[in-house]
Every structure is written in structure tokens, then in C-alpha cells.
Amino acid sequence: MFVGLSFRDGMFMKRIQGGAGRVGRMGLLSLAISAVLAGCGGGTQQIEPFAPTRMIAFGDESSVVTTDGKKHGINALNATTGALECQSNPNWVQYLAASYRLVFAECNPDKVASPTSLMYAKAGAKIVDFKKQIDAHLAVGTIGPKDLLSVLVGANDLWALYAKFPAQSQDSLMAEARALGVELGNQVNRLADANGRTILLTVPDLGLSPRALADDKLNAGRAKLLSDLTHAFNIEMRITILNDGRFIGLVDTEVESQKWVRFQQFGNWVDAACLSTVAATDCTPKTLTTAATTSDAWKNYLWATDSQLSPYAQNQVGIMAYSRVYNNPF
């Protein structure tokens, strides 16, 4: 029988606790510095930790929880009934929300009355759709200093650019990727201008995905092209955003995904765990490849589908996002 990875999974909680220990030591150092300043006649002002009261998720399928509680990846099933358990195998957005005891209406198994967090992320969304997501929210509501906004978008734009090669030259595609990065940065700045607090992820290195690696076997150089497009996009986005830490916290998942592969932090970083014949939202432990199913090997896969991260990788991203929010001067 199958039990999914949950928010309380010990492996992940130990990582959080380890981080908390480091934060604790830094806190003691801060207190010591404050005492010295006070002794010298200097004044100090206590900084209130950021504690969001609502989360608003923008972006594409990497952040989506559907209205029936499904994610684009390996959806967990109850070990006894076989029913979907939306709270298990959380994506990075769910993980981050749960860190602050926030829930989305799309996954509310504890029946929290009137959950305030909002899910605008949509499957297949591009940057133009991200702009529409912001417009849709601002048309009916506001953004405040206690709102935690999550943004991960751009992969679908990059896949669309990649599909134009070789009919369109690589130089031309790189220029378009950079322009898209600027546009994403401008849209994220709109959230900062609206007084929100945004956690922003760079697009993971798409050249490392099973889809890119399969293409590369047929046409050498394709994986590198995707990596180059991803990097050009992310660099321009980073240059464009108001990256002073007060309104935007950046998580570099591009570099992190490269580390995962370089240092072989996953047992399988090449193949997709889900069967290619199954839709990403319908993937469960019952629809995995034979290799991924054997001895629960899927738990050590980097990729759930040919372009979507596995539950374990999603949790790693969630941990990084939480660390950034916790330590950012919001």
C-alpha cells in the first residue's frame, strides 16, 4: 500500500529543524550585538518577523492545485481507501503555505472555514497569462503587506521558443528569451508596487529535463539550447526586478536544479517517473513506470513527468522558498 510524502514527513522536517537551529544561533548573535549597542548608549528597534495572513499563488502548472485537489506530478492516494489525498505529496506552493498554516480552498481536508489563500496559477500559463492573473486579482481585490505572493512562470514561454528552432536562429531565440525575462520582471515589479511581498522562483534548467534529454539523443545540442534559453531568460528577469529584498525574495531554482544533477542528489535524474501515456494531473503511484514503482523508487526521482519536478524535488523547492521568506527583510 502507498503512503505519500506529507508536510510532516520526518525527512523534510529534519531539514527545517536544522535550518531553524542555524537561525537560532544567528538570533543569539543578534541579541549579543544588541546588548553591546545598548551598553554604548545606542538604541535598537525590534524587527517583527514576517507572518503572512494570506497566500496568493500566481504562475503555471508548477504551482497549480486544481479545484479537485490534483497537482501536476505524482498525486498521493490514501493507503486504505485509494482516494486522492491532496495534502500529501504537496507542491512547493502548498509546502510554503503550510509553513504558515495557510490553506487553499482547492485542498482543504481539515475543512478550515473560509480559507483566505487564493490560487490563480493555471496549467499552460505563459507570462502574458501571468499578467492577466494579476489584472484579475487587482480588479476584485487588493494586495497588502501581509500577503505572501508566489510566482513561478516562464517555462511554457521557453518551450514555445524552443519549438521554433531550427526554423528560427538561436541568436533570434535568445533575444526573445531575454525580452521575455524583462517582461516577467516588469510584471513582478507590479506586485511590489502594489505593496505585496513576493517569493519569486527562477525557471529550473529545462535542458536537464527528460524531454530535453530525449530530444538531445536525436539532435545533439538541443539540451544545451534549452539550458541557454533558460539562463538568458532568468538573467534578464533578475536584472529587471526590484531586487533589494524588501518586496521580492528570489529563489534560484535554475542553479539548484543544476546542483541536483551535478552532485547526483537524486537516484534518478534522467527519467520521468510517470507513464508518458497518463496526464500529469492523473499521475498516481498506480500510473508510474515499472522502474519508478519498484520498491517505491519514485521517491528518489528528480522528475515526475518529462518536464515537471517530482514530489521530493517540489519539497526541496518549498524548503528553499520558506527559508527565503523567513530570512528576507519583508
Steps between C-alpha positions, in 0.01 A plus 500: 500500500613852431546791737594834347753754616322740734573839651610322818730247336796459737763525227384848409430615857860421596619732226275778630610437857863516393436834336315618809804414707719720285243777524501456877875550518475809287228624733732465800768691313250778426406519869866525596555783252188677632633475855831655397321784321279564800803509727655763274191716522372396157134419442361197320165436338343154502413373157173306486537168312296479183184301570273488193127469552424406140681340209428576135647257245577622148658312214475178303444129566802478730291683761153370415259323729184432300150544637489126572834507682731364231856605424712458188713215624457193717173539688483308827232242576363394837662173604167349604232647275706590194341847497699806398683672787565854382698595810759229439775535240453879521636724230732784603215750534306272734813434702567872538139575595494219757814643660281795603188290569333638191282290270340529159135421438617256233654277770330542836466152655471641852201709391646834608218751486535749214870452414640833385785385275441529126607281208543692172763268350378316191634211293666617182529860619755726333618845602211666318266284710687596816425862420132407464512321836625818665238706318226260610598527865540877501161535332325346800742540789814655638848390600638587841819466707373180663437327168760245392500476121663209318616516138643231274435547129690508173561133422215485249633811326842334474359175365314700236823677400686171487239358261589773247852361455655448246255694285598802711866561582639445847612863525146617424353260756748615764398861440134402545582312820671808642203719405264257675717515811468878503123474462475256791712731715272792417191304601658390828585864568128576470445277801769687692343832402168368636673452840506121490779269619601265220700179500626461144658188350726486199403236244688173563754403235270353234799353317522242780142376455423154358330670206815693412726199551283289269518769231875524546542131419338564162657842436817573694510847650128531572540466877767771503273727296227467762748562779627812321147630444413437865810681621453802272139531615583473870789747482290773339220443748742534789645821358153648456337430836523734798740265670570688824336235717226720646223384267644210297684193624676303227558123496745383232352164401699506176829471688350261752376263230850498351646411842254214539627347178868589537523350847256216424270583789225288350516131421350567158538845346451391138163326469140596573328295771151531349390307194506725195149380402345648815408867547714676760199564726401133484840363595492296823710215642281273288606666173878500533762328289607157618840633606343781703250267668753240613570540871349853492792617286292802389583668832856547374412632153572858399225513238137390525427563131720595206498862620349511851692451824435203728341532846841480668640773276189710560559467873860608458379809315243560774771486766711751308199729453417486871860574592501801268175636643615440859832676450390773260454854640130512413 
